[in-house]
Amino acid sequence: MPIVTPYQNSRRFTSTIGSGTGTGATYAIAATAFTNDAGTAATAFPGTFNYYNLYINGLMQTADTSTVTTTTITIPGGDVLDAGTPIIVQFVVS
């Protein structure tokens, strides 16, 4: 049985879809294009997390909608969305 830590917290990052680059399957937004919970520019996403949630225009997306690293979140097809569409990424950490 895996060890589950009793304490969990979250880290949230906000941006807009217009901050991304690329097209189609390679559309990505850099972590540095986001602001964190403190309202300051993010430098990276958490390197270790339990899971993350992606919200596009306030709606939580399914797991197949994105992939994430410490430096970027890739949202295939995100380039077709309006540039002002808000993006929120929530990382649940232990």
MOPAC internal coordinates of N, CA, C and O (Angstrom, degrees):
PM7 1SCF
backbone

  N    0.0000 0     0.00 0     0.00 0    0    0    0
  C    1.4403 1     0.00 0     0.00 0    1    0    0
  C    1.5329 1   108.23 1     0.00 0    2    1    0
  O    1.2310 1   119.84 1   -45.67 1    3    2    1
  N    1.3440 1   117.92 1   134.33 1    3    2    1
  C    1.4627 1   120.50 1   179.87 1    5    3    2
  C    1.5259 1   110.98 1   -70.28 1    6    5    3
  O    1.2310 1   121.52 1   -28.39 1    7    6    5
  N    1.3015 1   114.70 1   151.61 1    7    6    5
  C    1.4648 1   120.52 1   176.49 1    9    7    6
  C    1.5228 1   108.18 1   -81.82 1   10    9    7
  O    1.2310 1   120.61 1   -52.65 1   11   10    9
  N    1.3171 1   116.44 1   127.35 1   11   10    9
  C    1.4584 1   122.01 1   178.53 1   13   11   10
  C    1.5173 1   108.10 1  -109.37 1   14   13   11
  O    1.2310 1   120.70 1   -56.50 1   15   14   13
  N    1.2989 1   116.26 1   123.50 1   15   14   13
  C    1.4568 1   119.23 1   179.12 1   17   15   14
  C    1.5210 1   109.94 1   -73.72 1   18   17   15
  O    1.2310 1   119.99 1   -39.12 1   19   18   17
  N    1.3262 1   117.62 1   140.88 1   19   18   17
  C    1.4555 1   120.51 1  -175.62 1   21   19   18
  C    1.5292 1   113.24 1   -75.37 1   22   21   19
  O    1.2310 1   119.91 1   163.22 1   23   22   21
  N    1.3211 1   117.78 1   -16.78 1   23   22   21
  C    1.4579 1   121.03 1  -176.86 1   25   23   22
  C    1.5163 1   110.19 1  -109.61 1   26   25   23
  O    1.2310 1   120.80 1   -53.11 1   27   26   25
  N    1.3008 1   116.08 1   126.89 1   27   26   25
  C    1.4563 1   120.06 1   174.40 1   29   27   26
  C    1.5226 1   108.97 1  -131.30 1   30   29   27
  O    1.2310 1   120.72 1   -31.34 1   31   30   29
  N    1.2906 1   116.22 1   148.66 1   31   30   29
  C    1.4502 1   123.26 1   178.50 1   33   31   30
  C    1.5222 1   107.45 1  -143.06 1   34   33   31
  O    1.2310 1   120.28 1    -4.98 1   35   34   33
  N    1.3005 1   117.07 1   175.02 1   35   34   33
  C    1.4660 1   118.48 1   178.28 1   37   35   34
  C    1.5134 1   110.56 1  -132.06 1   38   37   35
  O    1.2310 1   121.56 1   -24.99 1   39   38   37
  N    1.2941 1   114.63 1   155.01 1   39   38   37
  C    1.4678 1   123.79 1   174.30 1   41   39   38
  C    1.5232 1   105.85 1  -123.26 1   42   41   39
  O    1.2310 1   120.65 1   -54.43 1   43   42   41
  N    1.3189 1   116.36 1   125.57 1   43   42   41
  C    1.4680 1   120.74 1  -178.25 1   45   43   42
  C    1.5256 1   110.55 1  -114.16 1   46   45   43
  O    1.2310 1   121.46 1   -35.74 1   47   46   45
  N    1.3115 1   114.80 1   144.26 1   47   46   45
  C    1.4580 1   122.39 1  -179.40 1   49   47   46
  C    1.5272 1   108.28 1  -134.03 1   50   49   47
  O    1.2310 1   120.39 1   -42.70 1   51   50   49
  N    1.3302 1   116.85 1   137.30 1   51   50   49
  C    1.4636 1   120.87 1  -178.89 1   53   51   50
  C    1.5273 1   110.94 1  -125.54 1   54   53   51
  O    1.2310 1   121.79 1   -31.82 1   55   54   53
  N    1.3282 1   114.18 1   148.18 1   55   54   53
  C    1.4588 1   122.08 1   177.17 1   57   55   54
  C    1.5228 1   107.46 1  -162.40 1   58   57   55
  O    1.2310 1   120.48 1    12.58 1   59   58   57
  N    1.3103 1   116.69 1  -167.42 1   59   58   57
  C    1.4639 1   121.81 1   173.22 1   61   59   58
  C    1.5273 1   108.06 1  -126.65 1   62   61   59
  O    1.2310 1   120.90 1   -21.73 1   63   62   61
  N    1.3026 1   115.88 1   158.27 1   63   62   61
  C    1.4615 1   120.61 1  -177.68 1   65   63   62
  C    1.5325 1   111.09 1   -62.90 1   66   65   63
  O    1.2310 1   120.27 1   153.63 1   67   66   65
  N    1.3253 1   117.09 1   -26.37 1   67   66   65
  C    1.4612 1   120.99 1  -179.86 1   69   67   66
  C    1.5146 1   114.32 1   -67.38 1   70   69   67
  O    1.2310 1   120.04 1   168.96 1   71   70   69
  N    1.3265 1   117.53 1   -11.04 1   71   70   69
  C    1.4673 1   121.31 1   179.27 1   73   71   70
  C    1.5198 1   112.51 1   -81.54 1   74   73   71
  O    1.2310 1   120.19 1   174.89 1   75   74   73
  N    1.3315 1   117.25 1    -5.11 1   75   74   73
  C    1.4563 1   121.21 1  -177.24 1   77   75   74
  C    1.5094 1   113.77 1   -86.71 1   78   77   75
  O    1.2310 1   121.65 1    -9.29 1   79   78   77
  N    1.3162 1   114.45 1   170.71 1   79   78   77
  C    1.4711 1   121.62 1   177.51 1   81   79   78
  C    1.5231 1   109.17 1  -136.23 1   82   81   79
  O    1.2310 1   120.96 1   -17.27 1   83   82   81
  N    1.3100 1   115.78 1   162.73 1   83   82   81
  C    1.4578 1   121.77 1   179.42 1   85   83   82
  C    1.5156 1   110.66 1    94.46 1   86   85   83
  O    1.2310 1   120.98 1    -0.18 1   87   86   85
  N    1.3182 1   115.74 1   179.82 1   87   86   85
  C    1.4544 1   121.83 1   178.69 1   89   87   86
  C    1.5165 1   109.65 1  -139.15 1   90   89   87
  O    1.2310 1   121.07 1   -23.28 1   91   90   89
  N    1.3216 1   115.57 1   156.72 1   91   90   89
  C    1.4577 1   120.94 1   175.70 1   93   91   90
  C    1.5111 1   113.68 1    55.54 1   94   93   91
  O    1.2310 1   120.77 1    52.23 1   95   94   93
  N    1.3201 1   116.14 1  -127.77 1   95   94   93
  C    1.4679 1   122.18 1  -175.48 1   97   95   94
  C    1.5188 1   113.50 1   -68.09 1   98   97   95
  O    1.2310 1   119.97 1   161.71 1   99   98   97
  N    1.3243 1   117.66 1   -18.29 1   99   98   97
  C    1.4661 1   120.20 1  -177.00 1  101   99   98
  C    1.5278 1   112.97 1  -100.08 1  102  101   99
  O    1.2310 1   119.68 1  -170.86 1  103  102  101
  N    1.3261 1   118.21 1     9.14 1  103  102  101
  C    1.4629 1   119.95 1  -178.63 1  105  103  102
  C    1.5238 1   109.77 1   -66.84 1  106  105  103
  O    1.2310 1   120.43 1   -54.56 1  107  106  105
  N    1.3213 1   116.79 1   125.44 1  107  106  105
  C    1.4629 1   121.08 1  -176.63 1  109  107  106
  C    1.5261 1   110.83 1  -143.54 1  110  109  107
  O    1.2310 1   121.38 1   -25.83 1  111  110  109
  N    1.3145 1   114.97 1   154.17 1  111  110  109
  C    1.4634 1   121.90 1   175.68 1  113  111  110
  C    1.5235 1   106.95 1  -120.26 1  114  113  111
  O    1.2310 1   120.29 1   -52.97 1  115  114  113
  N    1.3225 1   117.05 1   127.03 1  115  114  113
  C    1.4635 1   122.10 1  -179.66 1  117  115  114
  C    1.5194 1   110.39 1   -70.92 1  118  117  115
  O    1.2310 1   120.72 1   -33.58 1  119  118  117
  N    1.3111 1   116.22 1   146.42 1  119  118  117
  C    1.4668 1   121.46 1   177.63 1  121  119  118
  C    1.5277 1   110.82 1   -58.01 1  122  121  119
  O    1.2310 1   120.28 1   147.59 1  123  122  121
  N    1.3192 1   117.06 1   -32.41 1  123  122  121
  C    1.4624 1   120.83 1  -178.36 1  125  123  122
  C    1.5326 1   112.59 1   -71.38 1  126  125  123
  O    1.2310 1   119.73 1   170.27 1  127  126  125
  N    1.3352 1   118.11 1    -9.73 1  127  126  125
  C    1.4668 1   122.28 1   177.02 1  129  127  126
  C    1.5263 1   111.27 1   -87.03 1  130  129  127
  O    1.2310 1   119.90 1   178.67 1  131  130  129
  N    1.3295 1   117.79 1    -1.33 1  131  130  129
  C    1.4601 1   123.23 1  -178.34 1  133  131  130
  C    1.5210 1   110.82 1  -103.08 1  134  133  131
  O    1.2310 1   121.09 1   -22.78 1  135  134  133
  N    1.3303 1   115.52 1   157.22 1  135  134  133
  C    1.4614 1   121.17 1   167.65 1  137  135  134
  C    1.5196 1   107.45 1  -107.63 1  138  137  135
  O    1.2310 1   120.63 1   -28.82 1  139  138  137
  N    1.3265 1   116.40 1   151.18 1  139  138  137
  C    1.4568 1   120.47 1  -177.74 1  141  139  138
  C    1.5298 1   110.95 1   -96.42 1  142  141  139
  O    1.2310 1   120.28 1     6.70 1  143  142  141
  N    1.3300 1   117.07 1  -173.30 1  143  142  141
  C    1.4637 1   122.15 1  -178.94 1  145  143  142
  C    1.5267 1   112.78 1   -58.81 1  146  145  143
  O    1.2310 1   120.19 1   150.88 1  147  146  145
  N    1.3179 1   117.24 1   -29.12 1  147  146  145
  C    1.4622 1   121.45 1  -179.59 1  149  147  146
  C    1.5266 1   112.20 1   -82.28 1  150  149  147
  O    1.2310 1   120.41 1   175.58 1  151  150  149
  N    1.3441 1   116.81 1    -4.42 1  151  150  149
  C    1.4571 1   120.89 1   179.95 1  153  151  150
  C    1.5184 1   113.89 1    82.41 1  154  153  151
  O    1.2310 1   120.52 1  -167.48 1  155  154  153
  N    1.3227 1   116.61 1    12.52 1  155  154  153
  C    1.4591 1   120.07 1   178.21 1  157  155  154
  C    1.5304 1   109.80 1  -105.85 1  158  157  155
  O    1.2310 1   121.11 1   -17.57 1  159  158  157
  N    1.3078 1   115.48 1   162.43 1  159  158  157
  C    1.4675 1   120.28 1  -178.64 1  161  159  158
  C    1.5232 1   110.70 1   -62.77 1  162  161  159
  O    1.2310 1   120.75 1   -46.67 1  163  162  161
  N    1.3082 1   116.16 1   133.33 1  163  162  161
  C    1.4650 1   121.35 1   177.85 1  165  163  162
  C    1.5233 1   109.56 1   -76.72 1  166  165  163
  O    1.2310 1   121.14 1   -30.80 1  167  166  165
  N    1.3126 1   115.43 1   149.20 1  167  166  165
  C    1.4618 1   119.78 1   175.80 1  169  167  166
  C    1.5262 1   111.21 1  -105.38 1  170  169  167
  O    1.2310 1   120.70 1   152.10 1  171  170  169
  N    1.3431 1   116.27 1   -27.90 1  171  170  169
  C    1.4676 1   121.60 1   179.09 1  173  171  170
  C    1.5238 1   108.79 1  -167.26 1  174  173  171
  O    1.2310 1   121.09 1   -20.57 1  175  174  173
  N    1.3204 1   115.52 1   159.43 1  175  174  173
  C    1.4575 1   120.88 1   171.92 1  177  175  174
  C    1.5286 1   107.99 1   -82.92 1  178  177  175
  O    1.2310 1   119.64 1   -19.59 1  179  178  177
  N    1.3351 1   118.30 1   160.41 1  179  178  177
  C    1.4670 1   119.93 1   178.22 1  181  179  178
  C    1.5320 1   112.00 1   -57.40 1  182  181  179
  O    1.2310 1   120.96 1   -40.09 1  183  182  181
  N    1.3220 1   115.77 1   139.91 1  183  182  181
  C    1.4523 1   120.77 1   179.15 1  185  183  182
  C    1.5235 1   112.53 1   -79.59 1  186  185  183
  O    1.2310 1   120.96 1   152.90 1  187  186  185
  N    1.3356 1   115.76 1   -27.10 1  187  186  185
  C    1.4540 1   121.57 1   179.30 1  189  187  186
  C    1.5152 1   108.49 1  -128.29 1  190  189  187
  O    1.2310 1   120.49 1   -52.81 1  191  190  189
  N    1.3179 1   116.67 1   127.19 1  191  190  189
  C    1.4581 1   121.10 1   179.25 1  193  191  190
  C    1.5129 1   109.01 1  -153.51 1  194  193  191
  O    1.2310 1   120.72 1   -20.83 1  195  194  193
  N    1.3318 1   116.24 1   159.17 1  195  194  193
  C    1.4632 1   121.00 1   179.15 1  197  195  194
  C    1.5257 1   110.61 1   -78.19 1  198  197  195
  O    1.2310 1   120.84 1   134.21 1  199  198  197
  N    1.3146 1   116.00 1   -45.79 1  199  198  197
  C    1.4638 1   122.31 1   175.29 1  201  199  198
  C    1.5187 1   107.78 1  -165.56 1  202  201  199
  O    1.2310 1   120.87 1    -9.87 1  203  202  201
  N    1.3295 1   115.95 1   170.13 1  203  202  201
  C    1.4633 1   119.54 1   176.62 1  205  203  202
  C    1.5182 1   109.20 1  -134.86 1  206  205  203
  O    1.2310 1   121.61 1   -24.95 1  207  206  205
  N    1.3275 1   114.52 1   155.05 1  207  206  205
  C    1.4616 1   121.98 1   175.65 1  209  207  206
  C    1.5175 1   108.09 1  -119.71 1  210  209  207
  O    1.2310 1   120.72 1   -43.22 1  211  210  209
  N    1.3225 1   116.23 1   136.78 1  211  210  209
  C    1.4518 1   122.45 1   176.05 1  213  211  210
  C    1.5241 1   108.02 1  -110.27 1  214  213  211
  O    1.2310 1   121.04 1   -51.81 1  215  214  213
  N    1.3263 1   115.61 1   128.19 1  215  214  213
  C    1.4609 1   121.75 1   176.29 1  217  215  214
  C    1.5289 1   107.87 1  -116.11 1  218  217  215
  O    1.2310 1   120.54 1   -56.18 1  219  218  217
  N    1.3056 1   116.57 1   123.82 1  219  218  217
  C    1.4584 1   122.21 1   174.61 1  221  219  218
  C    1.5127 1   106.71 1  -113.33 1  222  221  219
  O    1.2310 1   120.92 1   -60.26 1  223  222  221
  N    1.3188 1   115.84 1   119.74 1  223  222  221
  C    1.4612 1   122.64 1  -177.37 1  225  223  222
  C    1.5370 1   111.08 1    54.76 1  226  225  223
  O    1.2310 1   121.13 1  -142.09 1  227  226  225
  N    1.3304 1   115.44 1    37.91 1  227  226  225
  C    1.4579 1   121.29 1   176.72 1  229  227  226
  C    1.5125 1   116.08 1    83.05 1  230  229  227
  O    1.2310 1   119.77 1   177.36 1  231  230  229
  N    1.3219 1   118.04 1    -2.64 1  231  230  229
  C    1.4687 1   121.05 1  -178.98 1  233  231  230
  C    1.5241 1   110.32 1  -106.70 1  234  233  231
  O    1.2310 1   120.77 1   -53.81 1  235  234  233
  N    1.3472 1   116.13 1   126.19 1  235  234  233
  C    1.4525 1   119.81 1   178.55 1  237  235  234
  C    1.5266 1   109.17 1   -66.32 1  238  237  235
  O    1.2310 1   121.44 1   -42.63 1  239  238  237
  N    1.3297 1   114.86 1   137.37 1  239  238  237
  C    1.4611 1   121.62 1  -176.86 1  241  239  238
  C    1.5332 1   110.64 1  -100.31 1  242  241  239
  O    1.2310 1   120.86 1   -21.44 1  243  242  241
  N    1.3120 1   115.96 1   158.56 1  243  242  241
  C    1.4627 1   121.01 1   177.11 1  245  243  242
  C    1.5263 1   110.03 1   -74.26 1  246  245  243
  O    1.2310 1   120.72 1   -16.77 1  247  246  245
  N    1.3152 1   116.22 1   163.23 1  247  246  245
  C    1.4646 1   122.44 1  -175.17 1  249  247  246
  C    1.5248 1   113.46 1   -61.38 1  250  249  247
  O    1.2310 1   119.72 1   154.10 1  251  250  249
  N    1.3214 1   118.13 1   -25.90 1  251  250  249
  C    1.4652 1   120.56 1  -177.56 1  253  251  250
  C    1.5284 1   113.15 1   -83.04 1  254  253  251
  O    1.2310 1   120.14 1  -176.74 1  255  254  253
  N    1.3217 1   117.35 1     3.26 1  255  254  253
  C    1.4618 1   121.64 1  -176.51 1  257  255  254
  C    1.5154 1   113.21 1   -83.83 1  258  257  255
  O    1.2310 1   119.74 1   160.63 1  259  258  257
  N    1.3384 1   118.09 1   -19.37 1  259  258  257
  C    1.4603 1   119.82 1  -174.13 1  261  259  258
  C    1.5233 1   111.94 1  -156.35 1  262  261  259
  O    1.2310 1   122.14 1   -14.84 1  263  262  261
  N    1.3262 1   113.51 1   165.16 1  263  262  261
  C    1.4617 1   122.26 1   168.73 1  265  263  262
  C    1.5199 1   106.65 1  -135.00 1  266  265  263
  O    1.2310 1   121.03 1   -27.51 1  267  266  265
  N    1.3225 1   115.64 1   152.49 1  267  266  265
  C    1.4600 1   118.93 1  -174.99 1  269  267  266
  C    1.5247 1   111.21 1  -136.19 1  270  269  267
  O    1.2310 1   121.15 1   -34.56 1  271  270  269
  N    1.3273 1   115.40 1   145.44 1  271  270  269
  C    1.4656 1   123.57 1   170.54 1  273  271  270
  C    1.5254 1   106.28 1  -127.75 1  274  273  271
  O    1.2310 1   120.16 1     3.01 1  275  274  273
  N    1.3086 1   117.30 1  -176.99 1  275  274  273
  C    1.4698 1   119.16 1   178.32 1  277  275  274
  C    1.5234 1   112.12 1   -69.46 1  278  277  275
  O    1.2310 1   119.97 1   161.49 1  279  278  277
  N    1.3347 1   117.67 1   -18.51 1  279  278  277
  C    1.4617 1   120.42 1  -176.21 1  281  279  278
  C    1.5243 1   115.23 1  -108.02 1  282  281  279
  O    1.2310 1   119.48 1   157.97 1  283  282  281
  N    1.3383 1   118.60 1   -22.03 1  283  282  281
  C    1.4658 1   120.45 1  -176.86 1  285  283  282
  C    1.5206 1   112.72 1  -150.16 1  286  285  283
  O    1.2310 1   121.70 1   -20.30 1  287  286  285
  N    1.3164 1   114.36 1   159.70 1  287  286  285
  C    1.4586 1   120.99 1   166.67 1  289  287  286
  C    1.5203 1   106.09 1  -119.43 1  290  289  287
  O    1.2310 1   120.57 1   -52.39 1  291  290  289
  N    1.3164 1   116.52 1   127.61 1  291  290  289
  C    1.4597 1   122.14 1   179.97 1  293  291  290
  C    1.5210 1   108.34 1  -100.75 1  294  293  291
  O    1.2310 1   121.10 1   -53.35 1  295  294  293
  N    1.3347 1   115.51 1   126.65 1  295  294  293
  C    1.4598 1   122.29 1  -179.93 1  297  295  294
  C    1.5272 1   107.37 1  -124.73 1  298  297  295
  O    1.2310 1   120.01 1   -90.52 1  299  298  297
  N    1.3341 1   117.59 1    89.48 1  299  298  297
  C    1.4616 1   119.85 1  -178.29 1  301  299  298
  C    1.5305 1   111.50 1   -53.42 1  302  301  299
  O    1.2310 1   120.85 1   -50.63 1  303  302  301
  N    1.3229 1   115.98 1   129.37 1  303  302  301
  C    1.4567 1   121.65 1   179.81 1  305  303  302
  C    1.5200 1   114.28 1    81.22 1  306  305  303
  O    1.2310 1   120.01 1  -178.32 1  307  306  305
  N    1.3183 1   117.59 1     1.68 1  307  306  305
  C    1.4610 1   120.93 1  -179.24 1  309  307  306
  C    1.5191 1   113.71 1   -62.64 1  310  309  307
  O    1.2310 1   120.38 1   159.23 1  311  310  309
  N    1.3088 1   116.87 1   -20.77 1  311  310  309
  C    1.4651 1   120.62 1  -178.77 1  313  311  310
  C    1.5262 1   112.67 1   -68.01 1  314  313  311
  O    1.2310 1   119.16 1   165.58 1  315  314  313
  N    1.3272 1   119.21 1   -14.42 1  315  314  313
  C    1.4639 1   120.70 1   179.51 1  317  315  314
  C    1.5305 1   111.98 1   -86.46 1  318  317  315
  O    1.2310 1   120.18 1   170.41 1  319  318  317
  N    1.3305 1   117.26 1    -9.59 1  319  318  317
  C    1.4609 1   120.70 1   179.46 1  321  319  318
  C    1.5208 1   111.01 1   -80.01 1  322  321  319
  O    1.2310 1   120.37 1   -21.80 1  323  322  321
  N    1.3097 1   116.89 1   158.20 1  323  322  321
  C    1.4640 1   122.31 1   176.83 1  325  323  322
  C    1.5335 1   109.37 1   -61.22 1  326  325  323
  O    1.2310 1   120.58 1   -41.40 1  327  326  325
  N    1.3213 1   116.49 1   138.60 1  327  326  325
  C    1.4636 1   121.55 1  -176.52 1  329  327  326
  C    1.5280 1   113.36 1   -59.08 1  330  329  327
  O    1.2310 1   119.41 1   153.45 1  331  330  329
  N    1.3209 1   118.74 1   -26.55 1  331  330  329
  C    1.4553 1   121.99 1  -178.70 1  333  331  330
  C    1.5206 1   114.80 1   -86.96 1  334  333  331
  O    1.2310 1   119.82 1  -179.12 1  335  334  333
  N    1.3171 1   117.94 1     0.88 1  335  334  333
  C    1.4632 1   121.60 1  -178.66 1  337  335  334
  C    1.5253 1   110.11 1   -63.51 1  338  337  335
  O    1.2310 1   119.96 1   -55.62 1  339  338  337
  N    1.3462 1   117.68 1   124.38 1  339  338  337
  C    1.4742 1   119.60 1  -179.41 1  341  339  338
  C    1.5250 1   112.57 1   -73.39 1  342  341  339
  O    1.2310 1   121.65 1   -36.95 1  343  342  341
  N    1.3361 1   114.45 1   143.05 1  343  342  341
  C    1.4584 1   123.13 1   178.61 1  345  343  342
  C    1.5323 1   107.52 1  -123.43 1  346  345  343
  O    1.2310 1   120.55 1   -50.43 1  347  346  345
  N    1.3134 1   116.56 1   129.57 1  347  346  345
  C    1.4647 1   122.00 1   174.54 1  349  347  346
  C    1.5214 1   107.75 1  -126.64 1  350  349  347
  O    1.2310 1   120.99 1   -49.49 1  351  350  349
  N    1.3241 1   115.71 1   130.51 1  351  350  349
  C    1.4514 1   120.88 1   175.63 1  353  351  350
  C    1.5327 1   106.64 1  -118.84 1  354  353  351
  O    1.2310 1   120.77 1   -54.91 1  355  354  353
  N    1.3216 1   116.14 1   125.09 1  355  354  353
  C    1.4664 1   122.23 1  -178.85 1  357  355  354
  C    1.5286 1   108.08 1  -116.35 1  358  357  355
  O    1.2310 1   120.84 1   -59.69 1  359  358  357
  N    1.3268 1   116.01 1   120.31 1  359  358  357
  C    1.4658 1   122.32 1   177.28 1  361  359  358
  C    1.5249 1   108.06 1  -102.71 1  362  361  359
  O    1.2310 1   120.12 1   -52.43 1  363  362  361
  N    1.3203 1   117.38 1   127.57 1  363  362  361
  C    1.4550 1   121.71 1   174.72 1  365  363  362
  C    1.5249 1   106.83 1   -95.78 1  366  365  363
  O    1.2310 1   121.25 1   -60.36 1  367  366  365
  N    1.3352 1   115.21 1   119.64 1  367  366  365
  C    1.4549 1   122.07 1  -174.78 1  369  367  366
  C    1.5258 1   110.57 1  -119.04 1  370  369  367
  O    1.2310 1   120.80 1   -21.99 1  371  370  369
  N    1.3170 1   116.07 1   158.01 1  371  370  369
  C    1.4741 1   121.56 1   176.87 1  373  371  370
  C    1.5096 1   109.73 1  -105.74 1  374  373  371
  O    1.2310 1   120.10 1   180.00 1  375  374  373

